[in-house]
Amino acid sequence: MSTEVAPQPNAVHSHAPQGGDPTSISGIPLKRVYTPDDVGGIEFLDDVGRPGAFPYTRGIHETMYRGRPWTMRQFAGFGSAAQTNERFKYLLEHGQTGLSTAFDLPTLMGRDSDDPLALGEVGKCGVAISSLEDMRVLFDGINVGEVSTSMTINAPAAILLAFYICVAKQQGVPLEKLRGTLQNDILKEFHAQNEYVFPPEPSVKLVIDTIEYCTKHLPQWNTVSISGYHIREAGSTAVQELAFTLADGMCYVEQSLERGLRVDDFAPRLSFFWDVHNEFFEEIAKFRAARRIWARTMRDKFDAKSERSWWLRCHAQTAGVSLTEQQPKVNIIRVAYQAMAAVLGGTQSLHTNSMDETLSLPTEQAAKIALRTQQILAEETGVTRTVDPLGGSYYVEALTSEVERRALEIFKEIDQLGGVLPAIETGYFRRSIADASHRFGAEFDRGERVMIGVNKHVEDDYERIPTLKIDASVEPEQVARLKQMKSRRDASRHQAALTKLEEAARAGENVMPALVDASEALATVGEMMSTLKKVYGRYDGAPEW
């Protein structure tokens, strides 16, 4: 998993602890002014590469946003499938160019809406999807061959993908035309978010099943959105987010190669998902360093020949953890600056958080303002007129190299532990994130970290804003629909499909074909997950969910 990058001249080397000192960020000492000497002289800039040329520090496309602006993809999902379907149509009508689906907690944990443990959570943090019938309603009136759809789900990701495939078949859309992204990044769940069910090895096996299946049948589908977002939201530094995420990506590549897949057949459909926090230039440097590391790793370690395999394509989302309940309209400003950092860093897709997301799921008005933030960036600010406008900045180039150097040091630590999967078992990732989060909290308590409206420029009587309320009728109505579906499905076909799924899992086969068959037989998310659990077991220490 390790990769080698030649050291850059005069890079700042320091192991100072992360601190709130204004002369450093994430432990990286900052100089008052940067000169050509900090990047090894002007000639160093030739090594950075041109936009669209290896190692893609300046962007994976030669024209970047001059050729096509980034995809504007607002996260949406709440209540029932019918309610979210209405929100999808609202966003598409107001200029959104891709759909991004949030699922409720029962769905995320592979449980049905009528499961006793789902009580009180149905439709609360996302849309409730228990069966293919729910998925049909979710995309009713939306041609899945004409939109790009992202689905933020991990442990049961293969099942939700099977549902989507079935919807496409019923709409008469060829699978090769489907465009979108399945988050499907189970490794970061073990690091940070805790929405895992099976142990790490069978969990990764399911991810590779989807990669193999999509490589053959859904050539335009992004099979894994390797996510640093949740790692950062859990409290990591920007450098940790970068290193842990790329390490996870390398693990998926290694496992896919062990499956017998050719690297250039699947690697172009891997994508990444970054958090964009408040430290403006650090975030830009993170994007640039990530592209450089990934390109060199794919070419030099994994022997990828296709240029598309070297590209680090990414989605970005502004930092939810940076939003405040106090003075919530100020969140609009935070999000705008974070969005600009993502764009100047070279993202291919962007979600801007709504001002009310720290209080509830977004209202339509708040979601529209978040979308308008992106549209202003794209159409009024001029940022699309030139590629990598900060490229060549002595500060940005030096910071990019230092972020890269520190990420490579973390790769060495993971290698010494035996790789990503052994490092999970030792608690390395969780411990590292917890330590960083503790440092951040201590700095905030000392006033070294400023959060406007919380520990500086505080207003006791700040303006409250309307929030979205989930109708209490959503849960009983969803449960009633689910029970009615179960009562009228073909019982023999349903049972035969689940038996076939269990047999495929026990034989170590790719379970995607069996999941598609079970979906068409109206097996539910919970039933398919329970069937797989018979074979794979539950991970020790997994939450009771």
N, C-alpha and C positions, 0 to 999 in steps of 0.2 A: 504494500500500500504506500510505501514511501516513494518520494519523488525528489529528484535533484534539480536545483535551480542555481545557476552560477551567482555568487554573491555580487552585489552591486557596489561600485566604488563609493567610499565615504558614507555608506549607510549608517544611520545612528544606531548603535548597539547599546542597549541598556536593559537591565532587569529590574528597574525601579518598579515598586508596586503601583497598581492602579490607584489613582487618586483624583481628588477634585481640584488639585493645583491648576491654576489657569495656564501654567507653562507646560502642561502635559495633557494627553488624552489617552485613556486606557493604558497608562503606564509608559506611553511613548513620549519622551521629552520633546518639547517644541522649541525651536529657535525663534528669536524675534523677527528675523528676516532670512529668507532663503536665496541662495545665489547659485550660479552654475556649478560651483564647487560641491554643492550638496547632492548633485546628481552625476558627479564625475566629469563635469565639463559638458559643454553643449553637444559634443559628439555622442554622448550617451543617449540623447533623444532618438538617434537613428536606430538604437537597439529596441526601443519601445515598440516599434512597428507602426505601420500606417493602418488606418481603419480598414477592416476587412482583410487584413493580412496577419499571419501568424506572428506573435502569440496573442493577438487580438486585445491587447491592453486598451486600445482606443476604440474597440467595438467590433462585433463579429461581422457587420455589414459595411461595405465601402461607403454607401450613401446614408446609412442609418435612417434617421427620421425624415431626411429629405426624400427618401424613397417611399417610406410608409411610416406614419406615426405609430406609436406603441398601441397595443390593444387596451381599451378602457374597460375594465372588468370589475364591476361592483359586486361585492358579496351580498347574496340575498337568500333568504330562507326563513320562514317562521310559520307556525300554526300548521294548517293542513296543506296538502298538495295543491288544492284548488286556490287557497289564498296566496301561496308562493307563485303559482302560475300567473295570477293577476299581477304580482309585483314584477315578475320577469317581463311581462308584456309592457308594463309601465316603463321599465328601464330601457327596453329596446326602442320604445316609441320616443324616448327622450335622448337618444343618440348613443346609448351604450353599444359596444361592438362585440361583447362576449358575455356569456352567462357564467356566474360563479355560485355554486350551490352550497349552502350551509345546512347541515343536518342536525336534528335534535340529539340529545344525549343518548336516549335509548338506541337510536339508529347507529350512532357512532360506536356504541359498545356492543353492537350485534344483537340487540334485544328488540322484540316486537312491542308495539304500543299497548298490548293487553298483558304484558308481563307484569307481575306484581311489583317488580323493582322499577318499572317505568312510571309508577303512579306519581303524579305531580310534575313530571318532566316532559310529557308529550307535547311537542310543538313549541317548547319554551325557548330553546337557544338555537333553533333551526327548524327545518321542515321535518315532519314525521313521515318516514317512508318504511313500510313494513313488507310490501309485496310489489309485484309487477303492476298490479292495478293502481297502486299509488303513483308509481313512476309514469304510467300512461297519463294520469290526470295532471301530473307535474308539467308535462310537455304537450298537453292538449293544445292544438292550434299553433304550435311552434315546430317548424320543420327542422329536425335535428341535422339534416344534411346542409342547412344553410347557416347555422350558428355554430360558434365554438363554445363548448360547455366544459367548465371546470367543476370537479366534484371534490370537496374537501372531506375526505374520509380515509381511514387507514386500516384498522383491523378487518372490517368487512368490505374492504374496497373491491375485491374481486366480485363479490355478490352484486354490489351496486353497478359495477361495470356490466355484469351479465344482464341486469335489468335494462340498462341503457341500450345494449345490443338488441334486446328483444323489442324495445320501442322502435328502434331503427328498422328492424325487419317488418314490423307491423305497419310502419309508415311507408314501406317500400323503398327505403334509402339503402343503397349498397354500403356495406361496412367500410369499404375503401374510401368512402367520401366523409366518414365521420371525423370531425376535428374537435379536439379538446384535450383535457388533462385530468388524469386521476392522481390525486395526491399520493396515496399508496406508499407512503414513506414510513414504514413501521419502525425503523431504527430510531428515529427521533422520538417516537413514543416512549421507548425505553430510556432515552436520555432525559426527557423533559415533560411530556404531556400526559403520560400514564394511560392513554387509551389503547392499551394492548389487551389481548385475551390469551393467545397461545404463547408458548415459549419462543425465544428469539429464532432458533433454527427453523422450525416449521413456519413461523411468521414470515421469515425471509423467503422460504420456499414458495409461499403463496405469491409474493411479489414477483419472483422469477417466473412463476406460471403465467402471470399477466403479461410480463415482458415477452415471453415466448409466443403466447397466443396473439398478442397485438402485432408483433413483428410479422406474423404470417397473414393476419386477417384485417388489421386496422392500421395500415401503414402511415396514416397521418396523425395517429393518436399519440400523445405524450404519455408514456406508460407510468412514469414516476415523477412526481414533483418533489425533488429532494430538498427538504425544508430546513432552512436555518431559522425561519420565522419563530417557531415555537421554542427553539433553543434560546433565542434572544429574549423572547417574552418571559421565559423562566428566570432570566437574570444573568445570562452570559455576557461577556464582553463582545465587541464586534469581531475581534480576532478569533475568539473561541467559536463564535457563530460560523465564521468562515471556515475554520479548520475542521470542526466537527462535521459540518455539512459536507464538505468535499471528501472527508474520510468515509462518510456513509455512502456517497456516490461511488467511490472506488470499491467499496465492499460489494455494492450491487453489480458493478462491472465484473469483479472477480467471480461472483457467484453465477452470473450469466455465462461467463466463459466456461466455468466448470460444467454447466448444463450442456455445453456443446454448441452454443450460439457463436456466430462470428461477430466480432466486435463492431464492424462497420454495418452490420445488419440491424443492430438494436441501439447502439450508442447515440445516433442522431435524434432519437426520440426520447432521450432522457432530458429533463429540464430541472431548473432550480428555482427556489422560492426564498427570497431574502426579506428580512425585516429592514425598515428604513427608519432610523432613530434620529435624535436631535442633533448629534454632532455632525454638522453638515459635510465637512471635508473628509472626515474619517469614513463616512458612508460611501462617498464617491470613490475613495481609495479602495474600499473593500470590494466594490464591483469590479474595478480595474484589475486588482490583484487576483481575484477569483478567476477571471477569464484567462489570465496568464498562466496560473498554476494548472488549471484544468487542461488547457491546450497542450502544455508540455507533458503532462502526465499521460494523456490519451495517446499522444504521438510517440513519446519516448519509452514509456513503461508498457502500455498495452498494445503498442504497435499498430494503432489505427492508421489506416491509409487515407480514408475519406476526410476531407476538410470539415464536413458536417459533423463528424465524430469529435473533432477538436473544439467545436463551438460550445461555449457555455451559454445556453439560452436561458432566460430567467423571467420570472414574474416577481413583482415586488409589492409589498403592502406597507403602508405607513404604520408606525408603532402604536398598537393599541395600548400598551402599558404606559405610554407617555401621556395619555389623555386624562383629563381631570374632571371630577364631578363639580368642583368649584369653578365658577366662571366658564361654563361649558362652551360658550361661543368663541372663547379664545382657542379652543381646539381646532377651529377652522384655520387659524393662522399656523399653528403647529403643523397641521396636515399639509398645508400648502408648501411650507419650506421642505418638509420631508419628501413630498412628491417631486419637488424640483431636484433634490439630491438624487433621487432614483433616476430621473430623466437624464441629468447630467452624468450619472454613472453609466447609463446605457441600457436600461431595462427594456425588455421586449413587451412587457405587459404590466399593468399597474392597477392596484386597488387603493383608493383613498378612503380612509376611515371617515365615518360620519361623526359630527360633533357630539352626538348623544350616545355613542356606543359604550361609554363607561357607565351609563345609566340603564340602558335597555337595548333591545334590537332597534335598528334605525327606523325612524318614521320616513314616510315618503319624501317629505320636505328636506329632511336632513340628508337623505341619500342623494337627492337631486343636487343639493349644494356641493356635496362631495364629488359628484360627477362633473358639475360645472367647474370645479377647481381644476380638474384635468383638462377640460376643454379650453379654459383660459390659458393654461400652460402651453397647450399645443397650438392655439390659434392666435394668441395675443402677445406672448412674451418674446417670440423670436428664437426660442431654444431649438427649434427644429431646423433652423437655417444653416447650421454648420455642425460638423461631426466632432464630438469630443472637444467642446470649446475650452475646457480647462487643461487639455493635454499640453504639455510643455511648461506648465507652471512648475517652477522649481519646488514649491511646497507640495503640490499634489503628486509629483513624480517621486519625490523623496519619501513621502508618506505611503504611497503605493508600495514601494520597495520594502519599507519597514514592516508594513502589515503582512506582506508576503513572507518576509524572513521569519517573523514570529509564528505565522501559521505553519511553516515548515518545521519549526522546533516542536510544535505540538504533534505533528505527524510522527516525529521520532519517538515521542513519549508513547503514542498509541502502538507503534511498531514494537516497542520494547515490552508491551503487555501482550503481544501476540496477535494484534489486530483488533478490529472493531468489536466482534462478537465476544472474545475473551475480556476485552476492556469493559463491556457492559456488565459482565458477571462480577468484575472486581468493584463495580461502583464508581469507576474513574470519571465517567461523564457527569453523573449526578453530583459527585463530590466537587468537581471543578466548577460546575455551574453554581452550586450552593455557595462556594467560597466567594465567587465573583459577586453574587447577589448580596451576600453579607457585607462585602466591602462597599458596594453601592449604597446599601441602606445606612451604613455607618456614616458615610460621607454626607448623605442627605440629612441625617440627624444632627450632624455638626454644622450644617448650613453651607457645606462646600458644594453640594449639588443643589442647584436652584430649580424649583418648579413654580412658575408664576401662578399666583393665586392660592398656593398651598403653603409655601414657606417664605414667599416674598411677594410684595404687592398684594397682600391679602385683603379681601373684602368680606366682611361678615354677612352683609346683606346683598348677595349677588343675585342676578336674574336667574330664575328657574325656567326651564324650557319644557314643552310638551313631550311626553314619552309614549312609546308604543305599548299598548296593553293587549296581551293575548286573551282572547275571549275564553271564558271558562268552559264554554260549550265545545271547544276544539277537542279536548281529550275524550269525553264520552262519545262524541260523534265519530271520532277516528276509531275508537275501540269497537263501536257497534258495526261500522263498515267492515272492519277486519274480521270480526266474528261471522258476519253474514257471508263474506267471501269464503271463509273456511268451510262453512256449512254447505256451500253449493259446488265446490270444486270436485273434480273427479278423484275420489279417494284412492282408487287403485293406481291411477297414473301418478298421483302425488307420492304415494309410498314407494312405488317402483323407482321414481326419480331420486328420492333420498337414499334408497339402497344402492343405486348406481353411484351416487356421490360418495358414499362411505367406501365402497369397493375401490373406486379410483384413488381416494386418499390413502387407503391401506396399501395399495399397490405402488404408491409413490409416483403415480401418473400426474400429468397436468390436469388439474380439476376444472379448468375453465369450461370445457365442453359439457361436463356434468352439471356445472352451475347454471349454464344457459338452459339446459333441459329442465332442471329443477325449477328455474324461474318461470318457464313456460307452463309448467305443471302447477303453478301458483303456490310453490313452497315459499315460506316467508324467510325474512332475514334471520330471525331467531331459530327457525327450524334448521336452516342450512348451517348456521354457526354451531348449533348443538350437535349436528351430525359430524362436523369436522372436529369438534371438541372430543368426541369419542376416540378419535384417532390421535390427535395432536396433544390432547390434555390442556390444562390451564397452566399459566406461568405462575410459579411460586411467588407469593407476594402480590399477585394481581388483585386489584380492588374488587370488592364483592360484586361490583357491576359486571 
